[in-house]
Amino acid sequence: MSIERPVIRGLYAVTPETDDTARLQSLVQQAIDGGLRLLQYRAKTLPAPLREMQAGALSVQCAAQNVTFIVNDDAALAAGSGAAGVHLGRDDGPVPANRDGERPLLVGVSCYDSLPLALEATARGADYVAFGSVFASQTKPDARRAPLSLLREARLRLRVPVVAIGGITLARMDELMQTGIDAVAVLSALFDAPDVRTAAQRFNAYFGE
């Protein structure tokens, strides 16, 4: 029996890295109140016990409000926290085999500026792919750039959702939407906004959410 996968569409929020768990959950709640339905927990430098605690808390928070919760980089943390999925990068290992829908975790893969990498990932069973940095990014200032033409081609050739990431702001959404992408992964333009709830609403409005 196949497993029904969560829908990857609209605003895909990526958490800021902070050791203040209460503040983190408050920011996430503001985004959820604004219509957020996809959240990725990303914490590269925090100690493992804190990461486990935060992931567990966010997983519970998201599950209670019908938000798909995904953990960056760490499949074991994703499974242990009860997350719906894991997002893998270049150095996080291959996409786990997915035969007949038996894999328990949704898997997304960063494909940077490479359509061949995306084709390989989807052939191995990736549930969605992400390209970027599309624009200059504060989070990853040295990241390779993925042109809008790549997003358009990927949307035409791939049968899984295509996510744009990197330097995305509300001011850039009109040109991004012309590529046909399914979702936008956003950190700073959402969680650094004066009004997180309103920012979430405005991003999702581009997708009719």
C-alpha positions in Angstrom: 0.0 0.0 0.0 1.4 3.4 -1.0 1.9 6.1 1.6 0.2 9.4 1.0 2.8 12.2 0.9 2.3 15.7 2.3 1.7 18.4 -0.4 4.8 20.5 -1.1 3.3 23.9 -2.1 3.4 27.5 -1.1 5.6 29.0 1.7 8.2 26.5 3.0 9.7 28.2 6.1 13.2 27.4 7.3 13.9 28.1 10.9 16.5 30.5 12.2 19.2 29.0 14.4 18.7 30.1 18.0 19.2 28.5 21.4 16.1 30.3 22.6 13.5 27.6 22.1 10.6 29.6 23.4 11.3 32.4 20.9 11.7 29.9 18.1 8.4 28.4 18.8 6.8 31.8 19.1 8.1 32.8 15.7 6.9 29.5 14.2 3.5 30.0 15.7 3.2 33.4 14.2 4.0 31.9 10.8 1.5 29.1 11.3 -1.1 31.7 12.2 -0.3 33.3 8.8 -1.1 30.1 7.0 2.3 28.3 7.0 1.9 24.6 6.2 5.6 23.6 5.6 8.4 24.0 8.1 12.0 22.9 8.0 14.1 22.8 11.2 17.6 23.8 10.4 20.3 24.0 13.1 23.9 23.5 12.1 25.8 24.5 15.2 23.6 23.8 18.2 24.6 20.9 20.6 22.8 17.6 19.9 20.7 17.6 23.1 19.3 21.0 22.3 18.7 20.1 18.6 16.8 17.0 19.8 14.7 19.0 22.2 13.9 21.7 19.7 13.0 19.2 16.9 10.8 17.3 19.3 9.0 20.5 20.4 8.5 21.8 16.9 7.3 18.4 15.7 4.6 18.3 18.3 3.6 22.0 17.6 3.4 21.3 13.9 1.5 18.0 14.2 -1.2 19.7 16.4 -1.8 22.2 13.6 -1.6 20.2 10.5 1.8 21.6 9.5 4.3 19.3 7.6 7.5 19.2 9.7 10.8 18.4 8.0 14.3 18.2 9.5 17.4 19.4 7.7 20.3 17.1 7.1 19.7 14.5 9.8 17.4 11.5 9.0 17.9 10.0 12.5 16.8 13.3 14.1 13.9 13.5 11.8 12.7 9.9 12.6 13.4 10.4 16.3 11.4 13.6 16.6 8.4 12.3 14.7 9.0 14.6 11.7 7.3 13.9 8.4 10.5 14.2 6.4 14.1 15.0 6.0 15.9 17.4 3.7 19.3 16.2 2.4 22.2 18.2 1.0 25.3 17.4 -1.0 27.1 15.8 2.0 24.2 14.1 3.7 24.3 10.8 1.8 22.2 9.4 -1.0 18.4 9.4 -1.2 17.2 6.3 0.7 15.6 3.7 -1.5 11.8 4.1 -1.8 10.1 1.0 -3.0 6.3 0.8 -3.3 5.9 3.8 -1.0 7.4 2.0 2.0 9.8 4.6 3.1 8.5 6.3 6.2 10.0 9.7 5.7 9.3 12.3 3.0 12.7 13.1 1.4 13.7 16.4 -0.2 17.0 17.0 -1.9 19.1 20.1 -2.5 20.2 20.2 -6.1 21.9 23.6 -6.1 22.3 24.6 -9.8 22.2 21.1 -11.3 19.3 19.6 -13.2 21.2 16.3 -13.7 21.5 16.1 -9.9 17.7 16.6 -9.6 17.0 14.0 -12.3 19.2 11.5 -10.4 17.5 12.3 -7.1 14.1 11.9 -8.4 15.1 8.6 -10.1 16.1 7.4 -6.6 12.7 8.4 -5.2 13.1 12.0 -3.9 9.7 13.5 -3.1 10.7 17.0 -4.0 13.9 18.9 -5.1 15.2 22.4 -4.2 17.3 24.6 -6.4 19.3 27.6 -5.2 20.6 30.0 -4.2 18.3 31.7 -6.6 19.3 35.1 -5.4 22.1 36.4 -3.1 21.5 35.0 0.3 22.4 36.2 3.8 22.3 32.6 5.1 24.6 31.2 2.4 26.5 34.2 0.8 28.9 31.9 -1.1 26.3 29.5 -2.4 26.2 28.7 -6.1 23.4 30.5 -8.0 20.6 28.8 -9.8 19.1 30.9 -12.6 15.4 31.3 -13.2 15.8 29.5 -16.5 16.8 26.4 -14.6 13.7 26.6 -12.4 11.5 26.8 -15.6 13.3 23.8 -17.2 13.1 21.8 -14.0 9.4 22.4 -13.6 8.9 21.2 -17.2 11.0 18.0 -16.9 10.4 16.9 -13.3 7.3 15.1 -12.0 8.0 16.1 -8.3 7.5 19.6 -6.7 10.2 22.1 -7.4 11.3 24.4 -4.5 13.3 27.7 -4.9 15.6 28.7 -2.1 18.0 31.5 -1.4 17.6 35.3 -1.0 13.8 35.1 -1.7 11.8 38.2 -0.7 8.3 39.3 -1.4 9.6 41.8 -3.9 11.0 38.9 -6.0 7.9 36.7 -6.0 6.4 38.0 -9.2 9.4 36.9 -11.3 9.8 33.7 -9.4 6.1 32.7 -10.0 6.7 33.0 -13.7 8.9 29.9 -13.5 6.1 27.7 -12.4 7.7 26.6 -9.1 5.7 24.8 -6.5 7.1 26.4 -3.3 9.6 28.9 -1.9 11.9 28.2 1.0 12.3 31.3 3.1 14.1 32.2 6.3 15.1 35.8 6.7 12.3 37.5 4.7 9.8 35.6 7.0 11.3 35.4 10.4 13.1 38.7 10.4 9.9 40.5 9.2 8.4 43.1 11.5 5.1 41.1 11.3 5.8 37.3 10.7 2.1 36.4 10.5 1.5 39.0 7.7 4.6 38.0 5.8 3.5 34.4 5.8 0.1 35.4 4.5 1.6 37.5 1.7 4.0 34.7 0.6 1.2 32.1 0.5 -1.1 34.5 -1.3 1.1 34.0 -4.4 0.1 30.3 -4.4 -3.6 30.9 -3.8 -3.2 29.6 -0.2 
